[in-house]
Amino acid sequence: GTRSTGEAILEHCRGAVADLLVMGGFSHSRWREQVFGGVTRTVLNGARLPVLLSH
């Protein structure tokens, strides 16, 4: 689709009426994240539910 992976994860959480999102966080080079975005950043900035993040 047209939405990012992070947006798709958050939409699924809303649809499932989830109470908690558990995910692993990974980082890439600063350049790559600026060009392509980042799932971890999208989820942390847009989450309306608690997120348990492990790196």
Stockholm file with secondary structure:
# STOCKHOLM 1.0

chainA/1-55         GTRSTGEAILEHCRGAVADLLVMGGFSHSRWREQVFGGVTRTVLNGARLPVLLSH
#=GR chainA/1-55 SS CCSCHHHHHHHHHHHTTCSCEEEECCCCCHHHHHHHCCHHHHHHHHCSSCEEEEC
#=GC SS_cons        CCSCHHHHHHHHHHHTTCSCEEEECCCCCHHHHHHHCCHHHHHHHHCSSCEEEEC
//
